[in-house]
Structure formats: structure tokens, C-alpha cells
């Protein structure tokens, strides 16, 4: 606090009097917490304002901005300050505080999942020397003892090369540190380290194999009971205590172990260009896209040719190089994917209009598509460059509804995978059987029709 010049003041209070003295209107601003939550003292105030990124625990108030999909409250504060025109260039201390808040909340930036968190990470100016000092002041002897005890409290499933570790309540960084150590064991390819915290369970997920992306595993472990995400090798999440109790699980450990067993035991693997297990393409039905206008961007309309790009979407980052033969498609459900010009021209007809997606697609839970130069670091919105096109119906695909969870390593990305649940569709291009991919059920039913 001293290094960042953040003033702190201890205020005495009683439950029946306002927090602040004076004749003006009293507003209590709760940041990174919520009024009335179990771990927050309920102070008296004339009006309450809440800025938070945790799951909602309070009734709606006019002065509240709660976005549980964000990895850090720093991101929300940064976004609000940006919208207000705050001058970060001349307030390095503020930028440093927000960056370090993001760093600690997301386990050393390894559990970032939302694009807004990524934008804060990539754009904020901060005191790198002070951040380095703070980074190297995180562990104590007590923390090392917690990590050692956690590693002794292990449950290893050798049949799926995974492990679950329970730690005593501790800083999230200790969970990640412990997971990093555990992953160095030769028969552990993925692990989950968790501890009980106020209101629920904090988890940290690690993976060192491409068949298991940590962010996807974290999301599945927290599905319906919390939120999870991050990177493909490092991720994390939070499980609500109330939601956990509703599942009827005997303990957090049993719940996590059960979900991990289901996760590893209920999916097929499909590698683009290799035979598809239990699927005969000759018995798959043919489909074509309906003539519904969608969007496309020619990458060279936005960046110079050969610019290394990060296309940032709500589903994650896609790495491509700008060129006349590389386009970016924008679908009816905000899905974004790269496509080569030859395939685009064979499958779509360009329209002489700008693409005008429904504004409801760009609410606070979504993210306007952007592309960022990996060298210059400049991030540019793709919205002004999106033009309209319609499918010609000539680019047929073979598709079949999945009966179980499936991971597809596409021709675009052999180091990561697309994940499909039962009911989603596995598709291959009729003219290119090596081009296999997943189409989410809602998107498929809305945009494809059978060829009779």
C-alpha cells in the first residue's frame, strides 16, 4: 500500500450509525465483495454501491455492477475507469495496482479466460520493477509447509494419469504452485489442487498433455456450480458452497473426483486427417448452410500482409497470419473462425453491404471480436471491417450428432482441440475429409439444412 501510495484509514463504527460523518449523502462502495455477503461486515449507509466479479449474492440494486465471468475485480474497475476517460498514462500507480490485482486473482495470470482480462493484461502500463518485487514476496515458510502437506494429501488415479490434492485454506497462488510441482511427477498428466474458502471451493488445474486442456477441464469441473477457465496448461475456478450442497456430494473432494472420472471416461478423440472412430463418413448425412447473412473480414483489410495476429474471441485466442488468402468469419451466434480464401469463395457469396449483427450479441457477457498484432501489440476491433455474405449452398459437409463427448484436433490447430458434447455435431467437409471440426448444436440447427 505504501509503495502504491494508496491511503488507508481505519474507521470505528457501530451497527446503527452511518459509516461516514458529514452532512452530505453517504455512499458505501463495496469493491471485490458484496453487501450482505457472509464474509462482509454489513455496515450502515444511506446508499450502497457494489463493484464485484464474484457470483451474485445480493438482490439487485441500482448502483451495482457485478460481472462473475471476469477473472479479477481489477478488470471491472479498469473497464469502468476507461469508460470514464481516466488518464492511466499519468497515473502509473493505479495501473500497477490494477495489474497486480489481476496477477494475484488469476494465479500469476495463468487462469485468465475472459478477453477483457486479457485486454487489461496486455494494455495497462505499470511499474515493472515494483511488480517484480511484489511477485517475489508471495511465499512464506508457512506457505511452503502448506504446499508440502498438500502434496502428501493426494489421490492419484493411475488409469487416467491424474491426481487430486486438497490443501488447507490458503492464497490461490499456493494452489497453483503446488499444482506445478505435482505435474513434474512422471505419471501425472493433469491435476487439480483445491481448498475451501469463504463461500465455496477454489480450484487450480494443471495439464501437460494436449489431450487435456486445463481451461476446458476447469470449466467442466465448475459447470453448473460455479465458473472456471484459464489457459490450456494452467487454469482455475470457483465452486459455490451452496451449489455444491445441492448436488448431494459427500464432500468437495468426492465431487471433484467424480467429475474428473466422468470427464476422462466419456469422450472420444478425433484427429483431423485420421480415421474417425466409430463413424463411417459414407453413412453420414450431407448438409449445406442456409442462406442466412453472416459476416466476414479480409485480414489484409485490417493489417499488413504477413502480420502475426491474435484473433481474440470469447472462446479464446486464435493465432493466424494476415494475408490475402486468410479471412475471418463471424457467424450468427457470434462464433468466429478462420477460413482460407479458396474455401470462402467456394462456399459463400459476397454482398455489397456491411454486416450489422444484432446489438444483443454484444452485451456485457459477450465480447466484440478483435484482432491484435503479436509484434506491435495493437488491438483493433473487427466490427468496422465486417462485410456481409451468404452461403451459396455449394459447400456441402458430412455431419452426425455426437452420442458422447468428443475432442477434435482440427487441421487448423493440432496442439489444441474443439470440444463437443452429446448432441453437438461432428462435421467434415465433403470435398476435404481431413477438415474435421465440431459445430455446436444450437448453431448447427440454426444455420444448416439437410441436402435431400
C-alpha positions in Angstrom: 0.0 0.0 0.0 2.9 2.4 0.8 4.7 1.7 -2.5 1.5 2.4 -4.5 0.6 5.5 -2.4 -2.9 4.0 -1.6 -4.2 5.8 1.5 -5.8 3.6 4.2 -7.9 4.7 7.1 -9.4 2.7 9.9 -12.9 3.8 10.8 -14.7 2.9 14.0 -18.3 2.2 13.6 -21.4 0.7 15.3 -24.2 -1.2 13.6 -26.7 1.6 14.0 -24.8 4.6 12.6 -23.6 5.6 9.1 -20.1 4.8 8.2 -19.1 8.3 7.2 -19.8 11.5 9.0 -20.9 14.7 7.4 -23.9 16.4 6.1 -23.6 15.0 2.6 -25.2 11.9 1.1 -23.5 8.8 2.5 -22.5 6.1 -0.1 -20.7 2.9 0.8 -18.8 1.5 -2.2 -18.1 -2.2 -1.9 -15.3 -3.4 -4.2 -14.4 -7.1 -4.8 -17.2 -8.0 -2.3 -21.0 -7.7 -1.9 -23.1 -6.0 0.6 -24.7 -8.6 2.9 -22.5 -11.5 1.8 -21.4 -13.9 4.5 -17.8 -12.7 4.6 -18.6 -9.0 4.7 -19.5 -6.8 7.7 -22.9 -5.2 7.0 -22.2 -1.6 7.7 -24.9 1.0 7.8 -25.0 3.6 5.0 -27.6 5.7 3.2 -26.8 4.1 -0.1 -24.9 1.1 -1.3 -22.8 0.7 -4.5 -21.2 -2.7 -5.5 -18.4 -3.4 -7.9 -17.6 -7.1 -7.9 -16.7 -10.2 -10.0 -17.9 -12.9 -7.7 -21.2 -14.9 -8.1 -24.2 -12.7 -7.2 -25.1 -13.0 -3.5 -27.3 -9.9 -3.1 -30.6 -8.5 -4.5 -30.2 -6.1 -7.4 -29.5 -2.5 -6.5 -29.4 0.5 -8.9 -25.7 1.1 -8.1 -24.3 -2.4 -8.7 -22.0 -3.8 -11.4 -21.4 -7.5 -10.9 -19.7 -9.5 -13.6 -18.9 -13.0 -12.4 -17.4 -14.0 -15.7 -14.3 -11.9 -15.1 -11.2 -13.3 -13.6 -10.5 -10.3 -11.4 -12.3 -7.3 -10.0 -9.3 -5.2 -11.2 -10.6 -5.8 -14.7 -14.0 -4.4 -13.9 -12.5 -1.3 -12.2 -10.2 -0.8 -15.1 -13.0 -1.0 -17.6 -15.1 1.5 -15.6 -12.2 3.9 -15.4 -11.5 3.5 -19.1 -15.2 4.3 -19.8 -14.9 7.4 -17.6 -11.8 8.6 -19.6 -9.3 8.1 -16.7 -5.7 9.0 -17.6 -3.7 5.9 -16.9 -0.5 7.3 -18.6 -0.1 9.9 -15.8 -1.2 7.6 -13.0 1.2 4.7 -13.1 0.4 3.7 -9.5 -3.2 3.0 -10.4 -2.1 0.9 -13.4 0.4 -1.0 -11.2 -2.3 -1.7 -8.6 -4.8 -3.0 -11.2 -2.2 -5.1 -13.0 -1.0 -6.7 -9.7 -4.6 -7.3 -8.7 -5.2 -9.2 -11.9 -1.9 -11.1 -11.4 -2.9 -12.3 -7.9 -6.5 -13.1 -8.7 -5.7 -15.2 -11.7 -2.8 -17.2 -10.2 0.1 -15.3 -11.8 -2.0 -14.6 -15.0 -2.3 -18.4 -15.7 -6.1 -18.6 -15.1 -7.2 -15.7 -17.4 -10.2 -16.8 -19.5 -12.2 -13.7 -20.5 -11.0 -11.4 -23.2 -11.4 -8.3 -21.0 -9.0 -9.7 -18.5 -6.6 -10.3 -21.4 -7.0 -6.7 -22.6 -6.1 -5.4 -19.1 -3.1 -7.6 -19.1 -1.9 -6.5 -22.5 -2.7 -2.8 -22.4 -2.1 -1.4 -18.9 1.1 0.5 -18.1 2.7 -0.4 -14.8 5.8 -0.2 -12.7 7.6 -3.5 -13.8 10.2 -3.1 -11.0 7.6 -2.9 -8.3 5.6 -5.7 -9.7 8.7 -7.9 -9.8 9.4 -7.1 -6.2 5.8 -7.9 -5.2 5.9 -11.2 -7.3 8.9 -12.4 -5.3 7.4 -11.6 -1.9 4.5 -14.1 -2.2 5.7 -17.2 -0.4 6.5 -17.6 3.3 7.8 -20.6 5.2 4.2 -21.3 6.2 3.2 -21.3 2.6 5.9 -23.9 1.8 4.6 -26.0 4.7 1.1 -25.9 3.3 2.4 -27.0 -0.2 4.3 -29.9 1.4 1.3 -31.0 3.4 -0.9 -30.8 0.3 1.4 -33.0 -1.8 1.2 -35.6 1.0 -2.6 -35.4 0.9 -3.0 -36.8 -2.6 -5.5 -39.1 -4.5 -3.8 -40.4 -7.7 -5.8 -42.1 -10.5 -3.2 -44.0 -12.4 -5.6 -45.3 -15.0 -6.1 -41.7 -16.3 -2.8 -40.3 -15.1 -4.4 -37.6 -12.9 -4.4 -36.5 -9.3 -6.5 -34.5 -6.9 -4.9 -32.7 -3.9 -6.7 -31.0 -1.0 -5.0 -28.0 0.7 -5.8 -26.2 3.8 -7.3 -22.7 3.2 -4.6 -20.6 1.6 -3.8 -18.0 -1.1 -4.7 -19.2 -4.6 -1.1 -18.8 -5.7 -0.2 -21.6 -3.3 -2.7 -23.9 -5.1 -1.0 -23.1 -8.5 2.5 -23.5 -7.0 1.5 -26.9 -5.6 0.0 -28.0 -8.9 3.1 -27.0 -10.8 5.2 -29.2 -8.5 2.8 -32.2 -8.8 2.8 -32.0 -12.6 6.5 -32.9 -12.6 5.7 -36.4 -11.4 6.1 -38.8 -14.3 2.7 -40.5 -14.1 0.6 -37.3 -13.5 -0.5 -35.6 -16.8 -3.2 -33.5 -15.2 -4.0 -32.5 -11.6 -6.5 -30.4 -9.5 -5.5 -28.7 -6.3 -8.3 -27.3 -4.2 -9.1 -25.6 -0.9 -12.1 -24.4 0.9 -12.6 -20.7 1.0 -15.3 -18.3 2.1 -18.5 -19.2 0.2 -17.1 -22.3 -1.6 -14.1 -24.1 -3.0 -11.2 -22.6 -5.0 -9.6 -24.9 -7.6 -6.4 -24.8 -9.6 -6.0 -27.1 -12.6 -2.8 -28.1 -14.4 -2.1 -30.2 -17.5 0.9 -31.1 -19.6 -0.7 -33.1 -22.4 -2.6 -31.7 -25.4 -5.5 -34.1 -25.0 -6.4 -32.3 -21.8 -6.7 -28.5 -21.8 -6.7 -27.2 -18.3 -9.1 -24.4 -19.1 -11.6 -26.8 -20.5 -11.3 -29.2 -17.6 -11.7 -26.3 -15.1 -14.8 -25.2 -16.9 -16.3 -28.8 -16.8 -15.5 -29.2 -13.1 -17.3 -26.0 -12.3 -20.2 -26.3 -14.8 -23.5 -25.5 -13.1 -21.9 -24.9 -9.7 -19.5 -22.0 -10.3 -17.2 -20.8 -13.0 -13.8 -21.8 -14.3 -11.3 -21.1 -17.1 -7.8 -20.0 -18.0 -5.1 -21.3 -20.3 -4.7 -24.7 -21.9 -2.0 -25.7 -19.4 -2.9 -23.6 -16.4 -6.4 -22.8 -15.2 -8.6 -22.3 -12.2 -12.1 -21.9 -10.9 -14.5 -21.5 -8.0 -17.3 -23.8 -6.9 -20.1 -22.3 -4.9 -20.7 -23.9 -1.5 -24.5 -23.6 -1.9 -24.4 -25.2 -5.4 -22.1 -27.9 -4.1 -24.5 -28.8 -1.3 -27.4 -29.0 -3.9 -25.5 -31.8 -5.8 -25.7 -34.1 -2.7 -21.9 -34.8 -2.9 -20.4 -36.1 0.3 -17.5 -33.6 0.1 -15.7 -31.3 -2.3 -13.1 -33.9 -2.9 -15.7 -36.6 -3.9 -17.4 -34.1 -6.2 -14.2 -33.2 -8.0 -13.1 -36.8 -8.3 -16.5 -37.9 -9.6 -16.5 -35.1 -12.2 -12.9 -35.8 -13.3 -13.7 -39.5 -13.7 -16.7 -38.7 -15.9 -14.6 -36.1 -17.9 -11.8 -38.5 -18.7 -14.1 -41.5 -19.3 -16.8 -40.0 -21.5 -15.0 -38.6 -24.6 -13.7 -39.8 -27.9 -10.6 -38.3 -29.6 -10.7 -37.3 -33.3 -7.6 -36.2 -35.1 -8.0 -34.3 -38.4 -6.8 -36.4 -41.3 -7.0 -39.7 -39.4 -9.9 -42.3 -39.4 -12.8 -41.2 -37.2 -13.5 -43.9 -34.5 -17.0 -45.5 -34.8 -18.0 -43.1 -37.6 -18.3 -44.1 -41.2 -18.3 -40.9 -43.4 -20.2 -42.8 -46.1 -23.1 -43.2 -43.6 -23.1 -39.6 -42.5 -25.8 -37.3 -43.9 -25.0 -34.3 -46.1 -25.9 -30.8 -45.1 -25.4 -27.3 -46.5 -25.6 -23.9 -44.9 -28.9 -22.0 -45.1 -28.8 -18.7 -46.9 -28.6 -16.6 -43.8 -26.4 -13.5 -43.9 -23.2 -13.7 -41.8 -20.0 -11.7 -41.6 -16.5 -12.0 -42.9 -13.3 -9.9 -42.7 -10.4 -10.0 -45.1 -7.4 -9.9 -42.8 -5.4 -7.6 -45.2 -8.2 -5.0 -44.9 -7.2 -4.6 -41.3 -3.5 -5.4 -41.1 -0.5 -5.5 -43.5 0.2 -8.8 -45.1 2.1 -11.4 -43.0 1.3 -9.6 -39.7 1.2 -12.3 -37.0 -2.3 -11.9 -35.4 -4.1 -13.0 -32.3 -7.8 -13.1 -33.0 -9.4 -12.7 -29.6 -12.9 -14.0 -29.1 -15.0 -15.2 -26.1 -14.0 -18.8 -26.9 -10.3 -18.0 -26.7 -7.4 -16.8 -28.9 -6.7 -18.0 -32.4 -3.3 -17.4 -34.0 -3.1 -16.7 -37.7 -1.1 -14.6 -40.1 -2.8 -11.8 -42.2 -2.8 -12.5 -45.9 -5.0 -12.2 -49.0 -5.9 -15.9 -48.6 -7.0 -15.7 -45.0 -10.4 -14.5 -43.9 -12.2 -14.4 -40.5 -15.8 -15.4 -40.4 -18.4 -14.1 -37.9 -21.4 -16.4 -37.5 -25.0 -15.8 -36.5 -24.3 -16.8 -32.8 -21.1 -14.7 -32.6 -18.9 -17.7 -33.3 -15.7 -16.8 -35.1 -13.4 -19.0 -37.2 -10.6 -18.5 -39.8 -11.1 -19.7 -43.4 -8.9 -19.8 -46.5 -10.0 -17.6 -49.4 -10.4 -20.6 -51.7 -12.9 -22.3 -49.4 -14.6 -19.0 -48.7 -15.2 -18.3 -52.4 -16.4 -21.8 -53.0 -18.9 -21.7 -50.1 -20.1 -18.0 -49.8 -21.3 -15.2 -52.0 -20.2 -11.7 -51.0 -22.8 -8.9 -50.5 -22.3 -5.2 -51.1 -23.3 -4.4 -47.5 -21.8 -4.0 -44.1 -22.5 -6.7 -41.6 -24.9 -5.5 -39.0 -25.3 -8.1 -36.2 -28.0 -7.7 -33.6 -26.9 -5.5 -30.7 -27.9 -8.2 -28.3 -24.9 -10.2 -29.4 -22.6 -7.6 -28.0 -23.9 -7.3 -24.4 -21.6 -7.3 -21.4 -21.5 -11.2 -21.3 -20.1 -11.2 -24.9 -17.0 -9.7 -26.4 -16.8 -7.7 -29.6 -14.4 -9.5 -32.0 -10.9 -8.0 -32.1 -7.5 -8.9 -33.7 -4.2 -8.0 -32.2 -0.8 -7.7 -33.8 1.6 -10.0 -31.9 4.5 -7.7 -32.7 3.1 -4.2 -32.3 0.7 -5.2 -29.6 -2.1 -3.0 -31.1 -5.6 -4.4 -30.7 -8.2 -3.4 -33.3 -11.9 -4.0 -33.3 -13.1 -6.0 -36.3 -16.6 -4.6 -36.3 -15.9 -1.7 -38.7 -14.4 -4.2 -41.2 -17.0 -6.9 -41.2 -18.9 -7.3 -44.5 -21.9 -9.5 -45.3 -22.0 -12.7 -47.2 -24.4 -15.6 -47.6 -23.7 -19.3 -48.1 -24.1 -20.5 -51.6 -25.2 -24.0 -50.6 -22.4 -25.5 -52.7 -20.0 -26.2 -49.9 -21.5 -29.4 -48.5 -20.5 -31.1 -45.3 -21.0 -34.5 -43.8 -22.3 -34.3 -40.3 -23.6 -36.5 -37.5 -24.9 -35.8 -34.0 -22.4 -36.9 -31.3 -23.6 -39.5 -28.9 -20.8 -38.8 -26.4 -18.3 -36.1 -25.6 -15.7 -35.7 -28.3 -12.4 -33.7 -28.7 -11.4 -32.8 -32.3 -7.9 -31.8 -33.1 -8.5 -29.7 -36.3 -6.3 -29.1 -39.3 -6.0 -25.5 -38.0 -4.7 -26.4 -34.6 -3.1 -29.7 -33.7 -2.0 -28.5 -30.3 -5.5 -27.7 -29.1 -8.9 -29.1 -29.7 -12.5 -28.3 -30.2 -14.8 -29.9 -27.6 -18.3 -31.2 -28.4 -20.9 -32.5 -26.0 -23.5 -35.1 -26.8 -26.0 -33.5 -29.2 -23.4 -31.3 -30.9 -22.4 -32.2 -34.4 -19.1 -33.7 -35.8 -18.6 -32.4 -39.3 -16.2 -32.9 -42.2 -16.1 -31.1 -45.5 -17.4 -33.3 -48.3 -14.5 -32.1 -50.5 -11.9 -32.4 -47.8 -12.3 -35.3 -45.3 -9.2 -34.1 -43.4 -11.1 -31.0 -42.4 -13.0 -32.2 -39.3 -14.5 -29.9 -36.7 -17.3 -29.5 -34.1 -20.5 -27.5 -34.7 -22.4 -26.6 -31.5 -26.0 -27.9 -31.6 -27.8 -24.6 -31.5 -25.6 -23.1 -34.2 -26.0 -26.2 -36.4 -29.8 -26.3 -36.2 -30.0 -22.6 -36.9 -27.6 -22.5 -39.9 -27.6 -25.9 -41.6 -30.2 -27.8 -43.6 -30.1 -31.4 -44.9 -29.5 -32.0 -48.6 -32.3 -34.1 -49.9 
